[in-house]
Amino acid sequence: MTTSISNAAARSLALKESADLDLPRAEPAAPRVVPHTIASRFLFLTICVAIVVSALAYGTVHYWAMALFGLAAVLIIFLWVVDAWRLGALRISKNICNCRCSEW
């Protein structure tokens, strides 16, 4: 008795299944471009400067320094509102942490 290694029925079934799986691939979505306004650029600059200045003036109790930090906070809120007004949407990050938690 001879055994055939060619099985035409199984091969045609496998080709039919693979033909069903040949679907057109979806194009990857274009990266979302976040528009930057002048207000958002000054907002970023103000936050960066506030971080550096707060480290330099840590522990100060002078009224002029506290007033400067208060004015910077008002400026940040004002620039945030102007940015939202220009873009038509208020951008708030819902991310709890700005890290890739899946890498932990």
Phi, psi and omega in degrees: 000134180254149179249127180270132177269355179259122179235099185296323182293316180292324180293317180294326177292319179294320178294323179295318179294320179290330177292327178291333182274349180280077178264151177294137181282139178284140177289143178296146181294143178293142180298141181284121181266121179270120180289142179250131175257169176299322180297319181291328177291317177292327177297313178299317179297318180296319179294319178296318179293322179296324178295316181291315182292323179294328176289325179285322184258030182298128175088004181286143180238013180286145183295325181293324180289318178293324177293322179296317177293323176295318177295324177295322178294318177295320178297320179297315179295318179298314180294325178295319178293319179296319178298316179294323179295317181291322182274340181082010180209140177271118183267117177233128179283127178264006181281126181291315178233147180266048179227170177269097185293340180288344180276354181287000000 
